[in-house]
């Protein structure tokens, strides 16, 4: 029987730059979203872009740099955060 895992990947354009599998039971969906945001902040944002991601959304200063997008009902399901680089997460199966 296969074991469910979170597959978290870092991308620069179409090039896969980083990948990590984590047991599905180790992180909630909310925690995975936070991980994606942290990875984007660390690897892709300037200090100014980071600050703009935290101001009010209705402000002219707001930047959507840390918004997490979800695929909705499409299969396979995924989450993504960032521009370039960007990070994605999906649930996969790891063979035993």
VMD Tcl script that builds the backbone (N, CA, C; Angstrom):
set m [mol new atoms 288]
animate dup $m
set s [atomselect $m all]
$s set {name element resname resid chain x y z} {
  {N N UNK 1 A 0.845 -1.187 0.000}
  {CA C UNK 1 A 0.000 0.000 0.000}
  {C C UNK 1 A 0.890 1.250 0.000}
  {N N UNK 2 A 0.518 2.230 -0.799}
  {CA C UNK 2 A 1.296 3.460 -0.914}
  {C C UNK 2 A 1.027 4.376 0.277}
  {N N UNK 3 A 2.026 5.172 0.604}
  {CA C UNK 3 A 1.923 6.127 1.698}
  {C C UNK 3 A 1.699 7.524 1.108}
  {N N UNK 4 A 0.718 8.271 1.643}
  {CA C UNK 4 A 0.421 9.621 1.157}
  {C C UNK 4 A 1.481 10.599 1.665}
  {N N UNK 5 A 1.926 11.479 0.757}
  {CA C UNK 5 A 2.941 12.477 1.096}
  {C C UNK 5 A 2.578 13.819 0.477}
  {N N UNK 6 A 3.053 14.885 1.115}
  {CA C UNK 6 A 3.032 16.202 0.499}
  {C C UNK 6 A 4.272 16.276 -0.384}
  {N N UNK 7 A 4.115 16.675 -1.621}
  {CA C UNK 7 A 5.242 16.902 -2.516}
  {C C UNK 7 A 5.348 18.409 -2.706}
  {N N UNK 8 A 6.407 18.997 -2.160}
  {CA C UNK 8 A 6.620 20.442 -2.227}
  {C C UNK 8 A 7.801 20.679 -3.167}
  {N N UNK 9 A 7.578 21.543 -4.167}
  {CA C UNK 9 A 8.600 21.759 -5.180}
  {C C UNK 9 A 8.844 23.248 -5.407}
  {N N UNK 10 A 10.095 23.590 -5.686}
  {CA C UNK 10 A 10.477 24.943 -6.049}
  {C C UNK 10 A 10.802 25.011 -7.530}
  {N N UNK 11 A 10.342 26.055 -8.183}
  {CA C UNK 11 A 10.497 26.198 -9.625}
  {C C UNK 11 A 11.049 27.576 -9.970}
  {N N UNK 12 A 11.906 27.634 -10.967}
  {CA C UNK 12 A 12.336 28.895 -11.574}
  {C C UNK 12 A 12.012 28.750 -13.054}
  {N N UNK 13 A 10.940 29.413 -13.471}
  {CA C UNK 13 A 10.425 29.192 -14.820}
  {C C UNK 13 A 9.896 27.767 -14.910}
  {N N UNK 14 A 10.422 27.000 -15.852}
  {CA C UNK 14 A 9.997 25.602 -15.995}
  {C C UNK 14 A 11.016 24.637 -15.390}
  {N N UNK 15 A 12.052 25.175 -14.748}
  {CA C UNK 15 A 13.103 24.339 -14.162}
  {C C UNK 15 A 12.809 24.021 -12.695}
  {N N UNK 16 A 12.746 22.745 -12.386}
  {CA C UNK 16 A 12.587 22.306 -11.003}
  {C C UNK 16 A 13.908 22.535 -10.277}
  {N N UNK 17 A 13.873 23.344 -9.214}
  {CA C UNK 17 A 15.108 23.683 -8.502}
  {C C UNK 17 A 15.210 23.027 -7.132}
  {N N UNK 18 A 14.096 22.521 -6.610}
  {CA C UNK 18 A 14.103 21.951 -5.263}
  {C C UNK 18 A 12.860 21.086 -5.102}
  {N N UNK 19 A 12.985 20.004 -4.347}
  {CA C UNK 19 A 11.833 19.131 -4.113}
  {C C UNK 19 A 11.986 18.436 -2.770}
  {N N UNK 20 A 10.871 18.257 -2.078}
  {CA C UNK 20 A 10.870 17.594 -0.772}
  {C C UNK 20 A 9.548 16.855 -0.605}
  {N N UNK 21 A 9.626 15.610 -0.131}
  {CA C UNK 21 A 8.425 14.847 0.213}
  {C C UNK 21 A 8.335 14.754 1.724}
  {N N UNK 22 A 7.143 15.026 2.241}
  {CA C UNK 22 A 6.890 15.024 3.677}
  {C C UNK 22 A 5.646 14.177 3.923}
  {N N UNK 23 A 5.662 13.308 4.927}
  {CA C UNK 23 A 4.453 12.519 5.202}
  {C C UNK 23 A 3.223 13.421 5.335}
  {N N UNK 24 A 2.138 13.016 4.717}
  {CA C UNK 24 A 0.907 13.807 4.713}
  {C C UNK 24 A 0.426 14.113 6.122}
  {N N UNK 25 A 0.607 13.188 7.026}
  {CA C UNK 25 A 0.128 13.376 8.399}
  {C C UNK 25 A 0.983 14.363 9.198}
  {N N UNK 26 A 2.148 14.765 8.665}
  {CA C UNK 26 A 3.043 15.660 9.401}
  {C C UNK 26 A 2.651 17.130 9.304}
  {N N UNK 27 A 1.887 17.497 8.269}
  {CA C UNK 27 A 1.506 18.889 8.056}
  {C C UNK 27 A 0.038 18.989 7.655}
  {N N UNK 28 A -0.639 19.988 8.191}
  {CA C UNK 28 A -1.995 20.281 7.747}
  {C C UNK 28 A -1.926 21.099 6.456}
  {N N UNK 29 A -3.039 21.235 5.784}
  {CA C UNK 29 A -3.091 22.056 4.573}
  {C C UNK 29 A -2.691 23.500 4.881}
  {N N UNK 30 A -3.154 24.013 6.007}
  {CA C UNK 30 A -2.819 25.373 6.419}
  {C C UNK 30 A -1.311 25.521 6.646}
  {N N UNK 31 A -0.697 24.532 7.255}
  {CA C UNK 31 A 0.743 24.584 7.480}
  {C C UNK 31 A 1.512 24.526 6.165}
  {N N UNK 32 A 1.037 23.753 5.214}
  {CA C UNK 32 A 1.696 23.683 3.906}
  {C C UNK 32 A 1.626 25.043 3.223}
  {N N UNK 33 A 0.492 25.718 3.325}
  {CA C UNK 33 A 0.383 27.072 2.760}
  {C C UNK 33 A 1.410 27.999 3.388}
  {N N UNK 34 A 1.588 27.904 4.709}
  {CA C UNK 34 A 2.582 28.728 5.393}
  {C C UNK 34 A 3.995 28.396 4.927}
  {N N UNK 35 A 4.278 27.117 4.716}
  {CA C UNK 35 A 5.589 26.701 4.208}
  {C C UNK 35 A 5.837 27.323 2.834}
  {N N UNK 36 A 4.835 27.261 1.945}
  {CA C UNK 36 A 4.982 27.845 0.615}
  {C C UNK 36 A 5.292 29.338 0.714}
  {N N UNK 37 A 4.575 30.037 1.574}
  {CA C UNK 37 A 4.802 31.477 1.751}
  {C C UNK 37 A 6.216 31.755 2.252}
  {N N UNK 38 A 6.672 30.975 3.211}
  {CA C UNK 38 A 8.024 31.169 3.760}
  {C C UNK 38 A 9.091 30.913 2.701}
  {N N UNK 39 A 8.907 29.883 1.907}
  {CA C UNK 39 A 9.879 29.573 0.862}
  {C C UNK 39 A 9.942 30.687 -0.180}
  {N N UNK 40 A 8.787 31.223 -0.568}
  {CA C UNK 40 A 8.762 32.338 -1.524}
  {C C UNK 40 A 9.436 33.561 -0.916}
  {N N UNK 41 A 9.126 33.857 0.342}
  {CA C UNK 41 A 9.730 35.014 1.004}
  {C C UNK 41 A 11.248 34.873 1.075}
  {N N UNK 42 A 11.716 33.681 1.383}
  {CA C UNK 42 A 13.155 33.453 1.530}
  {C C UNK 42 A 13.891 33.509 0.193}
  {N N UNK 43 A 13.324 32.907 -0.828}
  {CA C UNK 43 A 14.044 32.721 -2.084}
  {C C UNK 43 A 13.661 33.685 -3.201}
  {N N UNK 44 A 12.561 34.427 -3.031}
  {CA C UNK 44 A 12.108 35.197 -4.183}
  {C C UNK 44 A 11.746 36.652 -3.971}
  {N N UNK 45 A 11.703 37.124 -2.727}
  {CA C UNK 45 A 11.219 38.484 -2.506}
  {C C UNK 45 A 12.301 39.409 -1.969}
  {N N UNK 46 A 12.217 40.662 -2.396}
  {CA C UNK 46 A 13.044 41.701 -1.790}
  {C C UNK 46 A 12.389 42.121 -0.478}
  {N N UNK 47 A 13.086 42.901 0.301}
  {CA C UNK 47 A 12.498 43.396 1.554}
  {C C UNK 47 A 11.233 44.208 1.272}
  {N N UNK 48 A 11.269 45.041 0.247}
  {CA C UNK 48 A 10.103 45.859 -0.099}
  {C C UNK 48 A 8.915 45.025 -0.529}
  {N N UNK 49 A 9.168 43.985 -1.320}
  {CA C UNK 49 A 8.080 43.104 -1.749}
  {C C UNK 49 A 7.483 42.355 -0.563}
  {N N UNK 50 A 8.328 41.976 0.365}
  {CA C UNK 50 A 7.843 41.282 1.555}
  {C C UNK 50 A 6.926 42.182 2.372}
  {N N UNK 51 A 7.330 43.422 2.558}
  {CA C UNK 51 A 6.490 44.364 3.306}
  {C C UNK 51 A 5.180 44.595 2.570}
  {N N UNK 52 A 5.229 44.745 1.252}
  {CA C UNK 52 A 3.997 45.017 0.498}
  {C C UNK 52 A 3.012 43.854 0.566}
  {N N UNK 53 A 3.500 42.650 0.814}
  {CA C UNK 53 A 2.611 41.495 0.927}
  {C C UNK 53 A 1.793 41.518 2.214}
  {N N UNK 54 A 2.215 42.347 3.178}
  {CA C UNK 54 A 1.529 42.381 4.466}
  {C C UNK 54 A 0.657 43.614 4.687}
  {N N UNK 55 A 0.710 44.593 3.784}
  {CA C UNK 55 A -0.162 45.754 3.969}
  {C C UNK 55 A -1.587 45.376 3.558}
  {N N UNK 56 A -2.537 46.204 3.916}
  {CA C UNK 56 A -3.943 45.908 3.596}
  {C C UNK 56 A -4.144 45.735 2.103}
  {N N UNK 57 A -4.997 44.783 1.753}
  {CA C UNK 57 A -5.228 44.466 0.342}
  {C C UNK 57 A -5.812 45.635 -0.446}
  {N N UNK 58 A -6.524 46.520 0.209}
  {CA C UNK 58 A -7.126 47.642 -0.509}
  {C C UNK 58 A -6.162 48.834 -0.606}
  {N N UNK 59 A -4.926 48.678 -0.139}
  {CA C UNK 59 A -3.920 49.737 -0.203}
  {C C UNK 59 A -3.215 49.716 -1.558}
  {N N UNK 60 A -2.806 50.894 -2.039}
  {CA C UNK 60 A -2.026 50.979 -3.270}
  {C C UNK 60 A -0.673 50.289 -3.104}
  {N N UNK 61 A -0.224 50.129 -1.884}
  {CA C UNK 61 A 1.081 49.522 -1.609}
  {C C UNK 61 A 1.047 48.002 -1.613}
  {N N UNK 62 A -0.165 47.423 -1.630}
  {CA C UNK 62 A -0.293 45.961 -1.520}
  {C C UNK 62 A 0.281 45.239 -2.733}
  {N N UNK 63 A 0.978 44.150 -2.459}
  {CA C UNK 63 A 1.472 43.261 -3.508}
  {C C UNK 63 A 1.053 41.837 -3.179}
  {N N UNK 64 A 0.520 41.086 -4.129}
  {CA C UNK 64 A 0.000 39.739 -3.862}
  {C C UNK 64 A 1.080 38.651 -3.852}
  {N N UNK 65 A 2.287 39.007 -3.485}
  {CA C UNK 65 A 3.428 38.092 -3.585}
  {C C UNK 65 A 3.279 36.815 -2.773}
  {N N UNK 66 A 2.539 36.858 -1.674}
  {CA C UNK 66 A 2.422 35.681 -0.810}
  {C C UNK 66 A 1.022 35.069 -0.821}
  {N N UNK 67 A 0.237 35.381 -1.838}
  {CA C UNK 67 A -1.079 34.756 -1.956}
  {C C UNK 67 A -0.919 33.340 -2.492}
  {N N UNK 68 A -1.622 32.409 -1.881}
  {CA C UNK 68 A -1.565 31.015 -2.313}
  {C C UNK 68 A -2.748 30.737 -3.229}
  {N N UNK 69 A -2.449 30.228 -4.406}
  {CA C UNK 69 A -3.481 29.862 -5.381}
  {C C UNK 69 A -3.738 28.365 -5.261}
  {N N UNK 70 A -4.992 27.965 -5.452}
  {CA C UNK 70 A -5.337 26.544 -5.438}
  {C C UNK 70 A -5.999 26.176 -6.753}
  {N N UNK 71 A -5.858 24.916 -7.125}
  {CA C UNK 71 A -6.402 24.456 -8.399}
  {C C UNK 71 A -7.910 24.272 -8.369}
  {N N UNK 72 A -8.511 24.344 -7.202}
  {CA C UNK 72 A -9.956 24.137 -7.107}
  {C C UNK 72 A -10.294 22.671 -7.205}
  {N N UNK 73 A -11.226 22.337 -8.082}
  {CA C UNK 73 A -11.668 20.947 -8.210}
  {C C UNK 73 A -10.917 20.154 -9.263}
  {N N UNK 74 A -9.939 20.785 -9.911}
  {CA C UNK 74 A -9.227 20.063 -10.968}
  {C C UNK 74 A -8.350 18.967 -10.376}
  {N N UNK 75 A -8.119 17.949 -11.158}
  {CA C UNK 75 A -7.270 16.836 -10.734}
  {C C UNK 75 A -6.035 16.828 -11.616}
  {N N UNK 76 A -4.831 16.700 -11.112}
  {CA C UNK 76 A -4.533 16.589 -9.683}
  {C C UNK 76 A -4.638 17.943 -8.994}
  {N N UNK 77 A -4.984 17.911 -7.725}
  {CA C UNK 77 A -5.139 19.111 -6.916}
  {C C UNK 77 A -3.754 19.640 -6.546}
  {N N UNK 78 A -3.586 20.964 -6.506}
  {CA C UNK 78 A -2.310 21.566 -6.158}
  {C C UNK 78 A -2.515 22.942 -5.535}
  {N N UNK 79 A -1.452 23.457 -4.904}
  {CA C UNK 79 A -1.386 24.825 -4.401}
  {C C UNK 79 A -0.107 25.430 -4.948}
  {N N UNK 80 A -0.099 26.755 -5.131}
  {CA C UNK 80 A 1.075 27.426 -5.657}
  {C C UNK 80 A 1.200 28.805 -5.033}
  {N N UNK 81 A 2.440 29.256 -4.839}
  {CA C UNK 81 A 2.688 30.584 -4.286}
  {C C UNK 81 A 3.926 31.163 -4.951}
  {N N UNK 82 A 3.866 32.440 -5.280}
  {CA C UNK 82 A 5.020 33.135 -5.823}
  {C C UNK 82 A 4.925 33.367 -7.315}
  {N N UNK 83 A 5.860 34.204 -7.801}
  {CA C UNK 83 A 5.925 34.515 -9.225}
  {C C UNK 83 A 7.042 33.713 -9.871}
  {N N UNK 84 A 8.256 34.195 -9.727}
  {CA C UNK 84 A 9.410 33.466 -10.240}
  {C C UNK 84 A 10.613 33.840 -9.385}
  {N N UNK 85 A 11.051 32.988 -8.499}
  {CA C UNK 85 A 10.670 31.590 -8.366}
  {C C UNK 85 A 9.288 31.425 -7.728}
  {N N UNK 86 A 8.731 30.235 -7.897}
  {CA C UNK 86 A 7.464 29.907 -7.244}
  {C C UNK 86 A 7.562 28.496 -6.671}
  {N N UNK 87 A 6.681 28.224 -5.713}
  {CA C UNK 87 A 6.686 26.934 -5.028}
  {C C UNK 87 A 5.301 26.318 -5.109}
  {N N UNK 88 A 5.262 25.004 -5.283}
  {CA C UNK 88 A 3.997 24.286 -5.407}
  {C C UNK 88 A 3.937 23.163 -4.380}
  {N N UNK 89 A 2.719 22.741 -4.078}
  {CA C UNK 89 A 2.509 21.597 -3.188}
  {C C UNK 89 A 1.335 20.794 -3.718}
  {N N UNK 90 A 1.455 19.494 -3.586}
  {CA C UNK 90 A 0.377 18.583 -3.973}
  {C C UNK 90 A 0.505 17.343 -3.136}
  {N N UNK 91 A -0.555 16.572 -3.076}
  {CA C UNK 91 A -0.529 15.300 -2.364}
  {C C UNK 91 A -0.255 14.198 -3.374}
  {N N UNK 92 A 0.717 13.369 -3.042}
  {CA C UNK 92 A 1.048 12.258 -3.909}
  {C C UNK 92 A 1.174 10.985 -3.093}
  {N N UNK 93 A 1.594 9.941 -3.751}
  {CA C UNK 93 A 1.766 8.663 -3.069}
  {C C UNK 93 A 3.206 8.201 -3.231}
  {N N UNK 94 A 3.744 7.723 -2.140}
  {CA C UNK 94 A 5.099 7.180 -2.126}
  {C C UNK 94 A 4.988 5.678 -2.016}
  {N N UNK 95 A 5.512 4.953 -2.989}
  {CA C UNK 95 A 5.407 3.488 -2.904}
  {C C UNK 95 A 6.133 2.966 -1.679}
  {N N UNK 96 A 5.589 1.906 -1.071}
  {CA C UNK 96 A 6.231 1.307 0.110}
  {C C UNK 96 A 7.417 0.491 -0.288}
}
mol reanalyze $m
mol bondsrecalc $m
mol representation Tube
mol addrep $m
